[in-house]
Amino acid sequence: MPIDTAKRVLHLRYKKNQQVMRNVARLWHIEKSVTTEQQLLEHLHPWGEARDLKFHNGLSFFIGILGASWLFFGWFLRHLISFPLCFVIGWVLIFIAYISYETDDPIRSVIKFLEQRMVQLRYGVQFGGLPSHLPPNTQSVYLLSRVKNLFPLFDQGTQSSQIQCYAVTDWHVGDQTYPVLIFEYTYATEVSTEDEDGDRVVIKTMQKTAWGAFIFEVPALGIAISNRRKNFDEPYTERWHSSDILLSQQLKIYGIDAIQNAKYLSPSLTLKLEQFFQHFKGDLIFHADESIACYVGERDLFAVHSKKNKIQEISDLRGHLRTLSMLNYEKFRKLMQNILS
């Protein structure tokens, strides 16, 4: 009877986990047939009776604890029972627990995929794409390398400096369309010292992440603004001072020359820059020759927020996607579009 009960328990667990995998597979196929965010939500309701998005690993944990118990008590009671036998039984049970445990990786992967799809539908943001004004045969590696070299903002890492994740979108401001590339920038720096023989010894490697955006088709103003650094490299070396002392303390504004600074830095623009940098800490450069602006800062523009964070079934996933928002990006887009208007 205990054996029959164990078989039924194992069979029930297997069926539940198989249903979870079928749910995951079904979620992967949803993207192919949706063109709006409402269609995506409608595909998740109604779903059916089997709505689990959580693997049932309780039995695996129990078998693993049982195996560890055999090893533990077998060692302390080795004078009463055969420890080699307990050792074999314990490790066999632990091995069974290991191979029967289902990781949440498939569930996390499909949820992340659907998050990106919802972001694409809701915000018009396409991950891994190219800005709309470029030819379709443009190489992304070449593009990223070129635009990075245009701005003195990507030399912060001594070991590595790269844009790993990016997405593209279009901003419409009045009659003007601005292609935008949002990115995540990671850089690593080694902290080192010298030993007694004068040889360099690496103590640790510090990796940091920043976020930002390239905005195309903007006026080539040749100005650089920051609320976290004191100066910029060439050619942005001519400091502009505002009559507003507080503004001059908060923002460091540089340009190509004094005449150009006076031409472009109108009271209206400086007010918009002040409003932007009240919410974002970082650096913003409008290139002097190219129609590209670049911002690099500390707030995660890809961060998503939702009122439903614990997802264990399809209804939880639907609530998560329905309330999904990119608050940092929304604020960034609103304030940057204000500067461009």
C-alpha positions as CSV (number, residue, x, y, z in Angstrom):
1,M,0.0,0.0,0.0
2,P,2.7,2.6,0.8
3,I,4.3,1.8,-2.6
4,D,1.0,2.3,-4.4
5,T,0.6,5.6,-2.6
6,A,4.1,6.7,-3.5
7,K,3.4,5.8,-7.2
8,R,0.2,7.9,-7.2
9,V,2.0,10.8,-5.6
10,L,4.8,10.6,-8.2
11,H,2.3,10.3,-11.0
12,L,0.2,13.3,-9.8
13,R,3.4,15.4,-9.5
14,Y,4.5,14.4,-13.0
15,K,1.1,15.3,-14.5
16,K,1.1,18.7,-12.8
17,N,4.6,19.6,-13.9
18,Q,3.9,18.4,-17.5
19,Q,0.9,20.7,-17.5
20,V,3.1,23.6,-16.4
21,M,5.4,22.8,-19.3
22,R,2.4,22.8,-21.7
23,N,1.4,26.2,-20.4
24,V,4.9,27.5,-21.0
25,A,4.9,26.2,-24.5
26,R,1.4,27.7,-25.1
27,L,2.7,31.1,-23.9
28,W,5.6,31.0,-26.3
29,H,3.2,30.7,-29.2
30,I,1.0,33.6,-28.2
31,E,3.3,36.3,-29.6
32,K,2.9,35.1,-33.2
33,S,-0.8,36.1,-33.4
34,V,-1.0,39.4,-31.4
35,T,-0.6,42.9,-32.8
36,T,-1.9,44.9,-29.8
37,E,-1.5,44.8,-26.0
38,Q,-5.2,44.1,-25.6
39,Q,-4.9,41.0,-27.9
40,L,-2.1,39.8,-25.7
41,L,-4.2,40.1,-22.6
42,E,-7.2,38.5,-24.2
43,H,-5.1,35.4,-25.1
44,L,-4.5,34.9,-21.3
45,H,-8.3,34.9,-20.4
46,P,-10.0,32.6,-20.5
47,W,-7.2,30.0,-20.3
48,G,-8.8,26.8,-18.9
49,E,-8.7,24.9,-15.7
50,A,-4.9,24.1,-15.6
51,R,-3.4,27.6,-15.0
52,D,-0.3,26.7,-13.0
53,L,2.9,28.5,-13.7
54,K,4.8,27.0,-10.8
55,F,6.6,23.6,-10.7
56,H,5.7,21.3,-7.8
57,N,9.1,20.4,-6.3
58,G,7.9,19.6,-2.7
59,L,8.5,15.9,-3.3
60,S,12.0,16.6,-4.6
61,F,12.8,18.6,-1.5
62,F,11.4,15.8,0.8
63,I,13.5,13.1,-1.0
64,G,16.6,15.3,-0.7
65,I,16.0,15.9,3.0
66,L,15.4,12.2,3.5
67,G,18.7,11.4,1.7
68,A,20.6,13.9,3.9
69,S,19.0,12.4,7.0
70,W,20.3,8.9,6.0
71,L,23.8,10.4,5.7
72,F,23.6,12.3,9.0
73,F,22.0,9.6,11.2
74,G,24.0,6.9,9.5
75,W,27.2,8.6,10.5
76,F,26.2,9.2,14.2
77,L,24.7,5.7,14.5
78,R,27.5,3.9,12.6
79,H,28.2,1.7,15.6
80,L,24.6,0.3,15.4
81,I,24.0,0.2,11.6
82,S,26.1,-0.1,8.5
83,F,27.3,3.3,7.5
84,P,28.3,2.3,4.0
85,L,24.7,1.1,3.4
86,C,23.4,4.4,4.8
87,F,25.9,6.3,2.6
88,V,24.7,4.6,-0.6
89,I,21.0,5.0,0.3
90,G,21.5,8.7,1.2
91,W,23.3,9.6,-2.0
92,V,20.9,7.6,-4.2
93,L,18.0,9.6,-2.6
94,I,19.8,12.9,-3.1
95,F,20.5,12.0,-6.7
96,I,16.8,11.2,-7.3
97,A,15.9,14.5,-5.7
98,Y,18.4,16.3,-8.0
99,I,17.2,14.8,-11.3
100,S,13.5,15.2,-10.4
101,Y,13.8,18.9,-9.4
102,E,12.4,21.3,-12.0
103,T,14.0,24.7,-12.2
104,D,12.0,27.8,-12.9
105,D,14.2,28.8,-15.8
106,P,11.6,28.0,-18.5
107,I,9.0,30.0,-16.6
108,R,11.3,33.0,-16.1
109,S,12.3,33.0,-19.7
110,V,8.8,33.1,-21.1
111,I,7.7,35.7,-18.6
112,K,10.6,37.9,-19.6
113,F,9.8,37.4,-23.3
114,L,6.2,38.4,-22.7
115,E,7.3,41.4,-20.7
116,Q,9.4,42.6,-23.7
117,R,6.5,41.9,-26.0
118,M,4.2,44.0,-23.9
119,V,6.7,46.8,-23.7
120,Q,7.0,46.7,-27.5
121,L,3.3,46.9,-27.9
122,R,2.6,49.5,-25.2
123,Y,5.6,51.8,-25.7
124,G,6.6,51.0,-29.3
125,V,10.0,49.8,-28.1
126,Q,11.7,47.1,-30.1
127,F,14.6,45.2,-28.5
128,G,17.7,44.6,-30.6
129,G,16.4,46.5,-33.6
130,L,17.8,49.4,-35.7
131,P,16.8,53.1,-35.6
132,S,14.1,53.7,-38.2
133,H,16.1,56.2,-40.3
134,L,18.9,53.7,-41.1
135,P,19.1,51.3,-44.0
136,P,17.9,47.8,-43.0
137,N,21.3,46.3,-43.9
138,T,23.2,48.4,-41.3
139,Q,25.3,46.3,-39.0
140,S,24.4,46.9,-35.4
141,V,28.0,46.3,-34.2
142,Y,29.2,49.0,-36.6
143,L,26.4,51.4,-35.5
144,L,27.1,51.1,-31.8
145,S,30.8,51.4,-32.2
146,R,30.4,54.6,-34.4
147,V,28.0,56.4,-32.1
148,K,30.0,55.5,-29.0
149,N,33.1,57.0,-30.5
150,L,31.2,60.3,-31.2
151,F,30.8,61.1,-27.5
152,P,33.4,61.3,-24.6
153,L,31.1,59.4,-22.3
154,F,32.1,55.8,-22.9
155,D,35.7,55.6,-21.6
156,Q,34.8,54.8,-18.0
157,G,36.0,51.3,-17.9
158,T,39.7,50.2,-18.0
159,Q,38.9,46.5,-18.6
160,S,35.7,46.6,-20.6
161,S,33.2,49.1,-21.9
162,Q,30.3,47.9,-23.9
163,I,26.6,48.3,-24.7
164,Q,25.1,44.9,-24.0
165,C,21.3,45.5,-24.2
166,Y,19.5,48.0,-26.4
167,A,16.2,48.8,-28.0
168,V,14.9,51.3,-30.5
169,T,11.8,53.4,-30.8
170,D,10.5,56.6,-32.5
171,W,9.5,59.8,-30.7
172,H,7.0,62.1,-32.4
173,V,7.3,65.7,-31.3
174,G,5.0,67.9,-33.3
175,D,5.8,67.2,-37.0
176,Q,9.2,65.9,-36.2
177,T,10.1,62.2,-35.7
178,Y,13.2,61.4,-33.7
179,P,14.6,57.8,-33.9
180,V,15.9,56.8,-30.5
181,L,18.2,54.0,-29.3
182,I,17.9,53.2,-25.6
183,F,20.8,51.2,-24.1
184,E,22.4,49.6,-21.1
185,Y,26.1,50.4,-20.7
186,T,28.4,48.3,-18.6
187,Y,32.0,49.0,-17.8
188,A,34.6,47.3,-15.6
189,T,37.6,48.7,-13.8
190,E,40.4,46.8,-12.1
191,V,41.6,48.0,-8.7
192,S,45.3,47.0,-8.3
193,T,48.3,47.6,-6.2
194,E,52.0,46.5,-6.3
195,D,53.5,43.7,-4.2
196,E,56.9,43.7,-2.6
197,D,58.6,42.9,-5.9
198,G,56.9,45.8,-7.7
199,D,54.6,43.5,-9.7
200,R,51.1,44.6,-10.3
201,V,48.5,42.7,-8.3
202,V,44.8,43.0,-9.0
203,I,42.8,43.4,-5.8
204,K,39.3,43.3,-7.4
205,T,37.3,44.2,-10.5
206,M,34.5,46.7,-10.1
207,Q,31.7,46.4,-12.6
208,K,29.1,49.2,-13.0
209,T,26.1,49.8,-15.1
210,A,24.6,53.0,-16.6
211,W,21.7,53.6,-18.9
212,G,21.0,56.1,-21.6
213,A,19.9,56.9,-25.1
214,F,21.1,58.1,-28.5
215,I,18.6,60.5,-30.1
216,F,18.9,60.9,-33.8
217,E,17.9,63.7,-36.2
218,V,18.3,66.4,-33.5
219,P,20.0,69.8,-34.1
220,A,23.8,69.7,-33.8
221,L,24.0,72.2,-31.0
222,G,27.5,71.4,-29.7
223,I,26.6,71.7,-26.0
224,A,27.3,69.3,-23.1
225,I,25.3,69.4,-19.8
226,S,26.0,67.5,-16.6
227,N,25.0,67.4,-13.0
228,R,27.6,64.8,-11.9
229,R,30.9,65.9,-13.6
230,K,32.9,69.1,-13.4
231,N,34.0,69.3,-17.1
232,F,34.0,67.6,-20.5
233,D,36.7,66.6,-22.9
234,E,37.3,68.3,-26.3
235,P,35.6,70.0,-28.0
236,Y,33.1,70.9,-25.2
237,T,35.5,73.1,-23.1
238,E,33.9,76.5,-23.1
239,R,31.9,76.9,-19.8
240,W,28.6,78.7,-20.0
241,H,27.5,80.5,-16.8
242,S,23.8,81.3,-16.2
243,S,22.7,84.5,-14.5
244,D,20.8,82.1,-12.1
245,I,23.5,81.3,-9.5
246,L,21.6,78.2,-8.3
247,L,21.3,76.8,-11.8
248,S,25.1,77.3,-12.4
249,Q,25.8,75.4,-9.2
250,Q,23.5,72.5,-10.1
251,L,24.4,72.2,-13.8
252,K,27.7,72.3,-15.6
253,I,27.1,73.5,-19.2
254,Y,29.8,73.6,-21.8
255,G,29.9,74.3,-25.5
256,I,32.3,74.8,-28.5
257,D,32.7,78.6,-28.0
258,A,31.1,81.5,-26.2
259,I,29.3,82.8,-29.3
260,Q,27.6,79.4,-30.0
261,N,26.7,79.0,-26.4
262,A,24.9,82.4,-26.4
263,K,23.2,81.5,-29.6
264,Y,21.7,78.2,-28.5
265,L,21.3,78.4,-24.7
266,S,18.1,80.4,-24.6
267,P,16.3,80.9,-21.3
268,S,13.6,78.5,-22.6
269,L,16.1,75.7,-23.2
270,T,18.0,76.2,-19.9
271,L,14.7,76.0,-18.1
272,K,13.9,72.7,-19.9
273,L,17.4,71.4,-19.1
274,E,16.9,72.3,-15.4
275,Q,13.6,70.5,-15.3
276,F,15.2,67.4,-16.9
277,F,18.2,67.2,-14.5
278,Q,16.0,67.6,-11.5
279,H,14.8,64.1,-12.1
280,F,17.9,62.5,-13.8
281,K,21.5,62.4,-12.8
282,G,23.9,62.1,-15.7
283,D,25.5,63.6,-18.8
284,L,23.8,64.9,-21.9
285,I,25.6,66.0,-25.1
286,F,24.3,67.4,-28.3
287,H,27.0,66.6,-30.8
288,A,28.7,69.5,-32.5
289,D,28.7,68.1,-36.1
290,E,26.4,65.1,-36.2
291,S,22.6,65.3,-35.7
292,I,22.8,63.0,-32.6
293,A,22.4,63.6,-28.9
294,C,23.5,61.2,-26.2
295,Y,22.5,60.9,-22.6
296,V,24.1,58.6,-20.0
297,G,22.8,58.4,-16.5
298,E,22.2,56.3,-13.4
299,R,18.5,55.5,-13.6
300,D,17.5,52.1,-15.2
301,L,15.5,53.1,-18.3
302,F,14.6,49.4,-18.9
303,A,13.2,48.9,-15.3
304,V,9.6,47.5,-15.3
305,H,7.2,47.9,-12.5
306,S,4.0,46.0,-11.9
307,K,1.3,45.6,-9.2
308,K,1.6,41.8,-9.5
309,N,5.1,40.6,-8.8
310,K,4.5,37.1,-7.5
311,I,3.4,35.0,-10.6
312,Q,2.2,31.4,-9.9
313,E,-0.5,31.0,-12.4
314,I,-1.8,32.5,-15.7
315,S,-4.2,35.0,-14.0
316,D,-1.2,36.4,-12.1
317,L,0.7,36.7,-15.3
318,R,-2.2,38.5,-16.9
319,G,-2.4,41.0,-14.0
320,H,1.4,41.5,-14.2
321,L,1.3,42.3,-17.9
322,R,-1.8,44.5,-17.6
323,T,-0.2,46.7,-14.9
324,L,3.3,46.6,-16.4
325,S,4.9,50.0,-16.8
326,M,8.3,51.6,-17.4
327,L,8.2,54.5,-15.1
328,N,11.8,55.7,-15.5
329,Y,11.5,55.5,-19.3
330,E,8.1,57.3,-19.3
331,K,9.6,60.2,-17.3
332,F,12.7,60.3,-19.4
333,R,10.8,60.4,-22.6
334,K,8.4,63.1,-21.4
335,L,11.2,65.4,-20.2
336,M,13.5,64.8,-23.2
337,Q,10.7,65.4,-25.6
338,N,10.1,68.7,-23.8
339,I,13.7,69.7,-24.5
340,L,13.3,68.8,-28.2
341,S,10.0,70.7,-28.6
